[in-house]
Amino acid sequence: MSRRFHIQLFPAGTETVRAGVAAGMLAIALGMTGCADMSGLSGHVTADDAGRLASTRTLSQAAVDVHWPKADWWERFGDPQLDQLEHEAIAGSPSLQAAQARLAQARAAAGVARSALLPRINGDLSSTRQRFSAHDTVPPPFAGSWETENRLAFDFGYEFDLWGKNHTALAAAVSRAEAARVDVFAARLLLSVAVARAYVQLAHFYDRLDVAQATLKQRQRIHELTRQRVAAGIDTSVELKQSEAALPATRENIAALDESIARTRNQLAALLGQGPDRGLAITRPQLLANSVAMALPSRLPADLLGRRPDVVASRWRVEAAARRIDVMKAQFYPNINLLAFVGFQSIGLSQFLEAGSRIAGIGPALRLPIFEGGRLRSELAGVNADYDAAVAGYNHTLVDALRDISDRLAAFRSVATQQTEQRTAYAAVHEAYDLALQRYREGVGNYLSVLSAEAQVLQQQRLAADLRARAYDNRIDLVRALGGGFEPGAAIARHSESSSAGKQS
């Protein structure tokens, strides 16, 4: 069961409401606020601090660069084609357009919340043909007859924001809009990272294709050498068949790599929001080899809170959730509206716009929750739970951000070590292969020795291509982990201005 007081006073003519009436209603409202009980309802999760999360020793193992990534971070790879692809993706990606649409929705919701701070004025023009009851309040000669009731008026309404509910709702809506704005940059960052990763993968497939094509040429030469040795009676047909079998396998590998290149081009075209024909125009990447150096900005992790869009968006959502708690608490208190109207009203059209048909009224309306069956407490408990979830999400995002950077640092160290060892191993196996091939040409060695040495060379060549791609991926992931050039100052400044404007309204 729910009881609500709804009182309206509409004095005749232009008489105004006495100040004592409004003051009395306000006194009643203040006196009855004790009926709304919100005790024992509050959030339980506390926002974490980056300073508490020990990471100094881990992050100090990398070189320090005073610069954070720029918004166009991909230009450090020195590939004009990649620059063009990134700009096309940002301009035409459906995923980014969807994020921008969500931002427009959030800003529209903030506009709706802002409108609650202002008076409402509506025009009302109606004309109703009806039969008046002979036994109701309408006097003769209209009682029991058909007449037209006409009304032309302006209706006014204004809600007194005594408890700051509407201002707080506006602040919450602005916080959600700022979170959506940051989400747009986050979507832009994820898109640019996806394009760069696909581009690096394309470069990787081309590197693997170079290895496969070089292997095919080498195996063709070995096959010709084996054929000559069989003709000279040095080898048997077994070695010849083995050399012949190696050729189709190599061609099969080349065909598979061609397929991978085509699929990656299609993937890039889709990321650009275009059809597969766009992918046909993408040529072999030309990435700078020295663009994978490892360096971290100074002032980590303190500045990370404002540099990662996911962390900043989580902060805005925590603030919006906190504001929603204040809005919900205000529902426990009385709500007072000022209602008024002015215009003309008459039965029949002959005297509709005459002075005697004028109407006017003004008065307050009070709504006070007395018994809501536990609805308000349940709703407050729900928004408190939403706040706890938002804070927990923020804490998780913060911990994950530091883990992300630490992972990139560990990956950089590992890949650098692996590349050093791979170069040493490649030099050794390549020398062994050259010796095995030379012995085979001179008729001293056998074909199995050549195959064994060649397999090790191919393995090292593929490993070199894989490590080179991993080094590029690590660089891209580091840029993403550091926020991809996000600058939060503008968002925070706009929020402060909006909150100040709301309080002054």
Residue, then its C-alpha position, 0 to 999 in steps of 0.5 A: m500500500s502507498r499513500r501520497f498527499h497531493i494538494q493543489l490550490f487554484p484561487a479564482g481570477t488572479e489571486t495568488v497563493r499566500a506565502g503562509v500556505a507554501a511555508g506550511m506545506l514545507a514545514i509539513a514536508l520537513g516534519m514528515t521526512g522521518c517516515a522515510d527510513m534508509s538506515g543500514l543501506s550503503g556501499h561496501v566496496t572501496a576504490d583502489d589506489a594505484g600507489r598501493l599496487a606495488s609495481t616500482r621494481t617490475l617497471s623499473q627494468a625498462a628504459v624510461d621515456v618521458h613521452w607517452p604515446k601519441a594519438d597517431w602512435w602508428e606513425r612510429f612504424g614508418d609505413p605510409q600505407l599503415d598510416q593510410l589504413e589507420h585513417e580509413a578505419i577511423a573514418g569508416s569503421p562501423s564499430l566506431q560509429a556504433a560507439q559514437a552513436r552511444l555517445a550521442q545517446a548519453r549526451a541526449a540523456a544528459g540534456v533530458a536531465r538538464s531540462a528538469l532544472l527548468p520550468r515547464i510551459n505547455g500550451d493547451l487548446s481543446s474543444t470537446r462536444q459532450r452532453f452534460s448530466a442533468h444531475d451533476t455540477v453543471p447548472p441549467p441551461f447547460a444541464g441535460s443538453w449537448e454543448t461544446e466545452n472549450r479551453l485555451a490555456f498555458d500550463f506552467g510547472y516547476e519542481f523545487d529541487l529542495w534536496g538536490k535530486n535534479h542537480t545530482a541526476l544531471a551530474a550523473a547523466v554528465s558522468r555517464a556521457e563522459a564515460a561514453r565519450v571516453d569509450v569512443f576513444a577506447a573503441r578508436l584505440l582498439l580499432s587502430v590496434a586491430v588494424a596494426r596487428a593485422y598489418v603486422q600479421l600480413a608482414h609476417f606472412y610475407d616474411r614466411l613466404d620469402v622463406a618458403q620461396a627461397t626454400l623452393k629454389q634451394r630444393q630445386r637446385i638440390h633436386e637437380l644435383t641429385r638427378q646428376r648424382v643418380a645419372a653418375g651412379i653416386d646416388t640411387s632412385v631413393e634419394l631422387k624420389q625424396s628430393e622430388a617429394a620435397l618440391p610439392a610440399t614446399r609449393e603447398n606451403i607457398a599456396a597456404l601462405d598465399e591464402s593467409i595473405a589474402r585472408t589478412r587483406n580481407q580482414l584489413a578491408a573489413l576493419l576499414g568498413q569496406g569490401p574485399d576489393r579494397g584488400l587487393a590494393i594493399t601491398r607488402p608492408q614496409l615496417l621500420a626495423n628499429s620501431v620496436a624499441m622498449a621504453l616506458p614513460s616516467r611517472l608510472p604508475a601514477d599517471l596511468l590512472g588518467r592515461r588509459p581510457d578504460v580506467v578513466a571510463s571506469r572512474w566516470r562510471v563510479e562517479a555516475a553510480a555514486r550520484r545515482i545513490d544521491v538521486m535515490k536517497a532524494q526519493f525518500y524526501p518530499n517532492i514539491n511542485l509549483l503548478a499554474f495556468v492562465g487562459f480562457q475556458s467556456i461552454g460554447l464558442s460565443q463567449f469563449l474569448e471574452a474577459g469573463s471566460r478568463i481562468a487562472g490558478i497557481g498552487p503547490a503540489l506535495r508528494l510525500p512517500i509514507f508507505e511504499g511496501g519496501r520499494l524505495r529501500s529495495e531500489l536504494a539497495g539496488v543502486n548501492a549494489d550498482y555502485d559496488a559493482a562499478v567500484a569493483g570494475y574500476n579496481h579490476t581495470l586498474v589491476d589489469a592495467l598494471r598487469d598488462i604493462s608488466d606482461r609487455l615488459a616481460a614479453f619484450r625481455s623474453v623476445a629480445t633474449q630469444q632473438t639473440e639466441q636465435r641469431t646465434a643458432y641460425a649462424a650455427v645451423h646455416e654453417a652446418y647446412d653449407l658444409a652438408l651441402q658441400r659434402y653432398r656435392e663432392g660425393v662425400g656426404n649423403y642426402l639425409s644429412v642435407l635434409s637434416a641440416e636443411a630442416q634446422v635452417l628452415q626452423q630457424q628462419r621461421l622462428a626469426a620471422d615469428l620473433r620479428a612479428r612478436a616484437y612488433d605485436n609487443r610494441i603495439d600492445l605496449v601502446r595500447a597498455l599505455g592508453g594509445g595517446f588518450e588525453p583526459g584533461a578535456a573530459i574532466a574540464r567539461h565535466s566540472e563546467s557542466s556540474s558548476a552550471g547545473k548548481q547555478s541553474 
